[in-house]
């Protein structure tokens, strides 16, 4: 990144935003909370529904599998009905399926309801940044900073909410999320006006065609391996830690805070000094080392490594977002849809495969596999650096400001 520091430029104006921006940002916090919400209560869900860890992990698999496929649809939808209606449709689906999740009588029902939740979340988060940028005061830097802050806050507070409500019953976090998203629906209905539509409507095949660009394909492939490592931590570690909802929620709250701080504050400064490719490569290697130590350390070591991984994940999220948005000549909404389509398949695979790998081997090997995936992500960046170097050097935050689908940096 060259030129202005987005954090320094955005701080002065981030608080001076219209109600529409705050309504969308607030709903974004809750949307991102939905990802880590179930972390502290995974063991409780397994006990309450008499399910195995691999069965309960399907809550993530169904959620992200639908999210991946939906990325091919969200641009098609938002370019035709507009950003406001797309946001409201996504919020309505989340309200319905989050509430239904709390009524589940079997793990199969819960997995199915989480899939519907994933569709709603995909529609919402894929459009939120574009809406915030379009309605924000103070320029794109302030808007992007607000969005990244909402992402980090949501990822940090999700496990905390899950712990606080889940201590009484594993069902309550789902009802709580539905209530909060309903409030977000009302606020966006009241305060957000429809924005101008895109100049060109997006087809269903455009994101797949965009992946023909070798730079974008390289970023998506690297992010696929990274996301496998990321979601091994998010979905499998709660079973390894085997703590009460309160304690597990505290661990992942600290993890989320580090994710937010390194995503919003640290990553842009490191990019400016060392360049995007060096930052993401080093961060992936450090994440791999952290995973190995987590897998073979004692319980205290596992807690520390889980929290520390948030720092590497935060940096990677920021860099991958900007690389995906700027590396190709495809329209950025289209490029980001193709990128998300690839990487979310890893987020769907890791929660299912990690418990299976433990069943086939032992508790250490899932973390070794995740570490290997992180190293492979770094190798892709290194091998394909010629296709990424120029774009990485030229990237600026404004690349995230086009209308339509945007990258979900979660």
N, C-alpha and C positions, 0 to 999 in steps of 0.2 A: 504494500500500500504506500502510496506517495501522497504528499501534501498534508491536508488537515488530519488531525487526530479526531475521529468521530466522537470520542467521549468528551474531550475538551471542548469541541465545538458545540456539542449537543447539551451539555449540562446546564448552560445558562437559560435555555429555552424549553427544556423538557417539561417543566412544571406549568408552563403557560400554554395549555392546550384546550381546545374546545371540548364540550361535554361528549361529543360523538367519539372523539379519540379515547377519552377515559373510559367510556362505556365499552368500546371494542377491546382496549387493553385489559380492562378488568375481566371481561369474558375470556380473553386469551390466557390470563393467569389460571383460571379455573380449568380451561381446556387442557393446558399442559399439566395441571395437577392430576388429571385423569390417568396419566401414564404411570406415575409412581404411586398412585393411590393404593394399589393392592399390595405393594411390597411388604409392608409390616404385617399384613393380615393373611399372607399366603399360607403360613402354617395353620392359622385359625380356620381358613376356608377348607383346607385339606381335612382337618379334623371334623368340622361341622358337616361336611358333605361326604365324609368317609372316602376321600380320594387320595391317590398317590401324588407325590410331587410332580411327576411327569404329566399327570392328568390336569393338575391345577395350573401348571405352566402353560397349558393351552389357552389360558386367559389372555396371555400375551400373544401367542401364535395366531389365534383367530383375529384379534384386534389389529395386528400389524399386517397380516395377510390381506385383509380387506382394505386396510389403508394403502397398501402397495398398489393393488388393482385400482382402487378409487382414484389414484393419482392420474390415471389415464382419462378419467371422467371429469374431474373437478374443473379443469380448464375449459372443457367442452361446455359444461354447465354454466360456469360463471361468465363466460363470454357471450352467453345467450340471455340469461335472466338477470345479470348484474351482480355486483359484489354484495349489496345489501341483502338481496333475497337469498343468495348462496349462504351467507352467514346465518341468516335466520333458519334456513332449512337444516343446516348442520346443527345448530343449537337445539332445534326441535327434536331431531333424531337422538341427540345425546340425552336430552331430558327424558324421553320415552324409554330408551334402552338402559340408561343408568338406573332408572326407577325399577324397571323389570328385572335388572340384575339382582337387586336387593330382595326380590321375591322368589328367587330360584330355589327349587327343591332338589336339584341334582347338578352335578358339575357339567353335564352336557347342556342343560338349559343355560347355565351361567356362561359357558363358552359361546353359545349361540347369541346370547344377548350382548356379549362383549364385541362380537363381530359387527352387530348393528351399531354399537357405540363407535366402533372404529370408522365406519362409513360417515357418521355424523361429524366426528372429529376431523376427518380428512377434508370434508367440505368446509369446515370452519377455519382450521388453521392454515389451509392452503390459500385462503383469501384474506386473512386478517391483516397481514403486513401491508398488502397493497391498499387496503381500506384505510389503515392507520396513516400511511404515507400520503394518501390522497386528501385526507381530512386534517392533517396535522399542521400546526403553525411552527415556524422556526426552521423549516427546511428538512431535507431528508435525513440528515445526521441525527437530529433530535428524535425524529420518528423511529428510525432504526434502533437507536439506543433505548427508546421506550419499549419497543417490541422485544429486544433482547433481554431487557430487564424483566418484562412480563414472563418470558420463557424461563429465565433462571429462577424467578420467584415461584412460579408454578411448579417447576421440578423440585424445588426445595420444600414447598409447603404441602405437596401431594402426600408424601410419606407421613408428614406430621398430622395432617387431617385424618389419614387412614389409621394412624395409631390412636389418636384421641377418641374418634368415634368407634373404631374397631375394638377397643378394649372392652366395650359393653357387648357388642355383637358385630360379627363380620359383615352383617347386612347394612348397618348404619352408614358407613362411608359411601355406599352407592346411593342411598336416599339423600345424603347430604350433598353429593355432587349434583344430583338431579335438581335439588332446590336452588343451589347456587347458579346453575346454568339457566334455570327458569328466570331468575332475577336478571341475568345477563341478556336473555331474550327480550324481556320487557324494556330494559335500558336501551338496547340497540334499536328496538322498535320506536322508542320515544325520541331518541336523540340523533340517530344516524339517517341522513338523507341519501338517496341513491346517487351514485357518482356516474360520470360519463363512462360509457362502455368502451371497450377496446376497438381500435380501428378495423381489426380483422378477427373473425370468429375462429376459434381453435377447433380442429378436427380431432377425432379420437386417435388417429394414427400419427399426428404431428410429433408427440413426445418420443415415439419409437423411432421415427425418422431422424430426430435430433441426435439420437445415440449413435448414428453413423459417423458423427464427428469424433475423431480419435482422441481429442483432448477431453471432451465430455465423457466419452466411454471410459477413459482412463480414470477420471475422477470418480465416476460411478462405481467402477470395479474396486478401486481402493476403498471407497466408502462402504462397499458391501462387506469387505473383510473387517473394517473398523467397527461397523455396526454389530457384527457377530460378537466381537469382544465386548462392546458396550453392553449389549443386552444379556450376555452371560452374567455380567456383574449385576445388572438390574433385576433379572428374573430368577437366577439360580442362587445367588449369595444369601438371600433371606433364609433359605433352607439350611445352608451351611452354618450360618450364625445361630439359628434356632433360638431366638430371643423372644421375649414378650413383645406384644405390639408397641408398647411405649418405648422400650429400649431399641427395638429395630427402627421405629420411626425417628428416634433421635439420631441414630447412625446415618440414616438416609437424608435427614434434614441437614446435617453437617455436610454430607456429600453434595447435596443440592446447592448449599451456600457456596462451596468451593467452585462448583460448576458455574454458578452465576458470576462470581467474582472474576474467574479466569476467562470466561467468555466475553464479558463486557469490558473489563478493565485491563487485564493482562495481555490477552491475545492480540489486540490491535497494536499495542506498544511493541511486542515482540516481532510482529509482522513488519512493522515499520523499520525495525533495526536489523533483522536477520533475513526477512523475506518469507513469504508464505510457505514455500516448499520445505525450507529448512525447519521451520517451526512445526509443521505437521509431521514431517519425518521423525524428528527428535521426540515429539510428543507420543507418537505411536510406539517407538522403541521403549520409551519410559513406561508406557502403559503395559507393554508386554512384560517388562521386568516386574512391575507391580503385580500383575496377575499371577506370575509364578510364585512370588513371595506370598501372596494371598492364599494360594492353593496349598502351599507346604508349611505355612507358619502355624503357630498356635492360635487360640481363639482371639487373644488380644491383638496379635499381629494381623489377623484377618479383618478385624474391625478397623484398625488404622489404615490398612491398604485399601479397604472399601472406600473410606472417606477420602483418602489421597487420590484415588482414581478420578474423583470428580474434577480435579484440577486439569488432568490430561483430557478428559472428555469435554470440558468446557472450551479448552483451546481448540480441539479438533472440530467441534461443532461450528465455531466461528469461521475457521479457515475453509472447511469444506463448503460451507454455505457460499462464501464469496467466490471460491474457485468454480463451483457449479454454475453460478449465475454469470460469470464473466469469461469462461474458458472457450466458449464456442460462439459462432456467428448466428446461432438460432435465437429467435426471440426468447428473452429470459424466462417468461412464464412457461414456454414450451420446454426449454432446456431443463428447468427445475423439475417439471413434471416427469420427464424421462429419467432424470437423476434419482428422484425419489422412488420411482417405480422399481429401480434396480436395488437400491440400498435397503428398502423396507422389507425385502424378502429375507435378508439376513436377520433383521429384527424379529421376523416371524419364525425363522429356523432355530435361532439360538435357544430360546426358552424351552423348545421341545427337545432339542438334541442334547443339551447339557445334562438333564436328569437321566436320559437314556444312556449317555456315555458313562455316567457314574454307575448305572446298573450293570453295564458291560465290563467295567474296569474297577475303578475306585474313585473316591471323592476328589483326588488330586488332578486326574486327567482332564476333566472338563475345563479347568483353568489353563492347563498346558495347551489344549487345543485352541482356546481363546487367545492365548499369548502368541501362538503360531499365526493365527489369523491377523493379529495386529501387526506382526512383523511382515506378513505378506502384503498388507496394506501399505506399509512403508516401502517395500520393494517395488510395488507398482509405481509409486510416486517417483522413486529413484530411476527405474528403467525408462519410464515415459516422461522424464523431466524435460526433454527437448520439446515435447508437445505442450508442456505446461508452463515453462519458464517465462516466456514473454507475457502470457496472459496473467500469470501470478504477479508479475512486477507491475502490471498496469492496472490491476484491480482497484476500484474505489467503492465506498459504500453505496454510491448512487446506483450501482448495478442492481440493487435490491428493490428499486422503486417502481419498476414497471407494473402495470396493472395485470390482473389475472392471477394464476397460480404462482406461489412463491415457495421457496425452500422451507421446509419444516426442519429447523435445526435442533431437533431433539434427540 
